Amino acid sequence: MTDSTLPDARATRMRWLEILVAVIWVAGVIAATMQQGISHPNNNFLIFRAASQHLLHGQDLYAAYPLEHVDFYKYSPTFALLFLPFALPPFLLSLLLWNTLNAVVLYVALGAVLPRNAATAARAIVFLDMLGSLQNAQSNALVAGLIILTFASYERRHTMIGSLATAIGTNVKLFPLVGASFAIFHPRKLRVAVALTASFVGLALLPLLVTTPSMLRAQFASWRAIGAADTLKRGYSVMEHLQLLFQLGLPNLPIQLVGVAVLLAPVLARRARWGDWRFRRAYLCSVLVFCILFNHLAESPGFVVAVAGVAIWFMALERRGRWSWALFALFVVGTVLSSSDAMPVWLQRHLFDPYRLKTIPLLIVWVVMQRALWRRATPSPSVEMHATS
């Protein structure tokens, strides 16, 4: 083989690797669907489907329906309407469509912020957590993808698309609202503000297509009430670790506000770096990890959001020295594998789960991300976003 054939050979290997990762994702979608759709219909998905029907029939979305499913619906009235296409087909088909939507949005989003080969590697890193989310019929992979697509859309000046992605994500789970902070880097902030306002108002009023104004007001009141009942929960968050350490019973909100301040501080202080594409993408990674670290409802299936942030961060590093690899290895073992079959059950039950240890490597990585964001601008020219696959 001559030297001239080496690049072609490497490109061929990377294409095959890309195909392999895509096939693994497809197989994961199918396997998760069959697991949750045949052996025992997934309760989360039963809740979502039932909520769409309850909205159509003018019933309280947030009441108990023990004959239909366990637990309560806790998403927005708008999500109940948007979920209607998945509530009408047969259960197995609709679950397959739902899981496919989640996987496709995240798969495409990773390719929107990374070069082709790096995106393939990031998809491999995220796969296990994406699969875990699908196995619970959760919306976390979709939400992660929407946050990333918000960033990518604003970077490409697709203001309305980015704003709509933020609004849709926030109507699924509240924390994607942080994606609106990407507007900091947008040159036309007033346009973004108008687009965000229009998107949020439009989606909030969308259920009026199938319900009355008074009923919609009642639904929003019930949503606020059931959300207030969860404010004392801490999940796999920084707040839970503070509680485990000090047993002070501190409220979540002040700690979350401190987290917001830490998140935004380097961006506001390093305005000279706003023109650097690498800096903006690093902030995206920080946002994705923040969404889990300071989320009082964070649970294991939701970690796909933070894992996506770490995957983008690691694959975007210009140099990966021993420290970077060691940190990444700690993250893979302590966070990605801690809830998988690769981790002994005894360790999961007696160490990782009770002490929420899978959050610790994530917190360490986030601190490293924040430290990098605080660095001063380099004299090198700005690096603009380039089209990726």
N, C-alpha and C positions, 0 to 999 in steps of 0.2 A: 504494500500500500504506500503510495507516495504522499508527500506532505499535503498536496492539493486536495486529496480525497478525505483528509481528516475532518475538516469542517462539515462536509456532506455526511460523513458517517455519524458524527456527533448529532447533527440535526435529525438524522433518521432515528437515532436512539431516543432523542427527546420527543419526537412525534409519537413513537410507540409508547413511551412512558405516559405521555398525555392521554393517549387512547386508553391505556390501562387504568389510569386514575378515573377517567370518565366512566369506564365500564364498572369499576368498583362502586362508584357513586350510584349508578343505575341499579346495580345488584343490591346495594344497601336500601334504596327506596323500596324495591320490590320485597325484600326480606322483612323490612319493618312493617310494611303493609300487610303481608301475609300473617306475620306474628300477631299483630294487634287487630286484624280484621276477621280472622277465622277462629282461632283458639278461644279467645275471650275478647269481645268487642271493647275497644278502649273507652274508658269512662270519660276522659277529656273530650274525645271526639263526640261522644253521646251528648255531652253538655253543649258543645258548640252547635250541633245539629238541632237540638231541642230549642236553643235560644232563638234561632231563626224562626222556628214555627211559633214560639211564644210571642215574638214581635208581631208576626202576621196576624195573630189572633187576639192582640191587645191584652196579653197577660203580662204580669210583672216578671221581667227577665231575671230578677235577683231573688225571687222567692224559692223556697225549697220544693223540689219535685222528686220525692223519694221513689216514686213508681217508675221514673224515667232514667234517673242517674243518681250517683252519690255526689255530695258536695254542691257548691253553688257556682253559678255563672258570675264571673267577675270582670268581664270585658265591657267595652262601651256598647251602647245601642247601635251605633254605626257598624261596629264589627259584626253584630248579629245580622244586620242586613247584608253586609258584604259577604258573609259566609253562606248566604242563601244558595248560591250555585252548588255548594258542597252538601247542602242539606236535602236536596231534592233527589239526586240519583240514589241507586242502591248503596248500602253502607260500604261494601268493599271497594266499589268503583270510586265513590266520593273520597274515601280515605286515600286511595292511590293518587287521585288528582291533588288532594291536599298535600300529601307528602312530596309529590313531584314539584308542586309550586314552591314549597319551602326550599327544597334542594336546588332547584334551578335558579332561584333568585340569589341564593348565597354563592353558588358556583359562578354565575355571571358577574356578580359584584366583585369577587376576588380578582377576576380577570380585568376589571375596570380600573384597578389601582396598582396592578403589578405587571411587569413584563411577562411574556408568555411562559417562559420556563419557571420563573419565580412563582407565578400563579399556580402552576401545576404542583409545585412543591407545597405551597400553602394549602391547596385543596387536600393534599395527602395528610398534612398535619391536622386539619380541621375535621377530617372524615369521622373519627370515632365520636367526637362530641356532636357532630351533625346527626350521626346515626342514633345516638342516645336521645336527642331531641325528637327525632321521628318516631322512635320506639314508644314515646309517650304522647305521640300525636300533638306535640306542642308547636307553638308558633315562633320559637326562639331563632331558628335558622332563618325564617322569613324576616324577622325583626332585624337580625344582624345584617342581612343583605340589604334591607331598606336603609339602614344607617349608612352603610358603605356607599350605596347608590346615591344617597343624598349628597354626600361629599363629592363623589365623582361627577354628579350632575352640576353642582355649583362650580366645580373646577372647569367644566366645559361650557359654563355660562348658560346651561339649560335650567333657568331659574324656576320655572313653573314645575318641571319634572322633579327637581330636587325638593321643592317645597311640598309638593303632593306626596312624595315618598315619606317625608317627615310627618306629615299629617296622618297618613295611613298608618305608619308605624306607631304613632302616639295613640291612635284609636284601637290598636291591638294591645299594646302595653305602654304605660305612661313614659318609661325612661327614654324611648327614642326621641322625645322632645329635645334632648341635649344635642341632637343633630342640627338643630337650628343654629347652634353656635358656629357652625361652619360658615355662616354668612359673614363672620368677622373678616374673612379673607376676600369676600366678594366686593368688586369695585362699585357696584350699584346696590347699596344696602337698602335704600328706599324701595327699590323694585322687589327685593327679597321680602321685605316687610309686608308689602302689599300682597305678594304671592302667597306668603304664609298665612296671612289673615284670611284671604279668600279661600284657601284650601281648608283651613280649620273650620271656618263658618260653613262652607259648603258641605263638608262631610258631617258636621254636627247636625245640619238640617236635613240630610239625605233620608233618614228614616221617615220623614213626613210623606214620602212616597207611598208608605204602607200603613201609617198610623196618624193619629190626630195630634195637634199641638199640645193639648192638655195631657194626653197619654205620654208624649215624649218628655214633657217636663217631669212627670211622675217617674219615668224611667231614669232620668238623670239624677233625680233626688235619691232613688233607691241605690243607684250606682255609687253616689257619694257616701251613702250610709254604710254600704257593705265594704267600701274601701277604707273607711274610718276604722272599722273593726280590725283591720290588718296593720294598723300603724305601729303596734307594739311588737310586731314580729321582727326578727333580725336575720333569719335565713343564714346563708353562707357569706355574710358581709363583714366588713370591718367593725361594724357596731356589735356584732355577735362576739367577735374576738375581744373587744374591749369589755364586754359583759363577762366573758369567761375569765378574763384576767383580774378584773377589779370588782365585779359583782355590785356595781353602783346603781344599776337600773336606769341609766341615762336615757332620755328620749332620743329617738333617731334623728329628728330634724336638725338639731344644731350640729351634729357630727356630719350629716350629709351636706350642710351648708359649708362647713369647713372643707369637705371634699371638693365641692364646686369651686371654692376659692383656690385651692391647690391646683385643680385642673386648669383653671383659666389664667392663673397668675403668670406663667412663663409666656403665654401667648400675648397677654397685654403688655408685659414688660419687654418683650423682644420684637417689637414692631418692625425693626430693621430686617428681620428674617421672614416677614410675611411673603416676600417675593420668591422665597426658596421653596420649590416643590417638595423637597425632602422634609423640610420643617413642617409643612402643612400636612403631609402624609403621616408624619410622626405624631402630630396632634390627633389625627383620626385614630391611630392605634391607642393613644392614651384615652380617648373618649370611649372606645369599645371596652377597654378593661375597666374603666371607671364605672360603666353601666352595671357591672356585677359587683365590684368591690363595695359600692355604696348603695346597693339596692337591698332594702330590707326584706324583699320577697325573693331574693336570689336562691335558687335551688340548683341541684346538680344538672338537670337537663338544660338549664339556661346558660351554662358555662360556654356553650358554643359561641356566644357573643364575644366574650373575653378572649377565648382561644383564637378566634378569627383575628382579633387585634394583635395578639402575640405573633401569630403566623405571618401577618403582613409585616410587622416590625422586624422579625428575624430575617425574613427573606429580603427585606429592603436594606439590611446592613451592608455598608460598603466593604467592611472588613470584619471577619468573624474569627477573632482570636480565641485563645484557650478559655478566657473568662466568659466570652459570649456563648461558647459551646457548653461550658459547665453550667451556666445559668439556664440555657435551653434544655439541657438534660434534666436538671432539677425540676423544671416546669413540666416536662413530658412525664416524668415518673410521678411527681407529687400532685399534679393537677390533671393531666390528660388520662393517665392510666389508673389513677387512684380509685375511680368508680367503675373500672372495667373488670372483665374476667381475669386480666393479667395480674391484678392485685389480689393477694390471698384474702379470702372472706374474713378471716379472723382480724386481719389488720384493718379492713374496712369497718367492721362493726365496733372494734374496741379502740381504734386509734383515729382513723381518718374521719369517720362520721361524727362521733361525739365531740371531737375537738375542731371540726371543720378545717382540717389541715390542708385540704386542697386549695384553700384560699391563700395560704402563706406564700407559695412560690409565685402566685399571680401578683401578690402585693409587692414582692421583691422586684419583679420585672417592671411593675408600674413605677416604682421609685427610680429605677434605672432610666425608664422612658422620660420621667419628669426631669431628671438630672440632665439628660441630653437636650431637652427642650430649653433649658436655662442657658446653654452655651451661647456665647456671642456669635454674631454673624461673621462668617469668613469672607475674605476679600474675593472669593471666586464668584463668577457671574451666576445669576439666577438660573435655576433649572426648572423649566416649565413642564407641565404634564404632557406626556406623549400618549398617543393612542395605543392601547393594548388589546389583547384578545380576550 
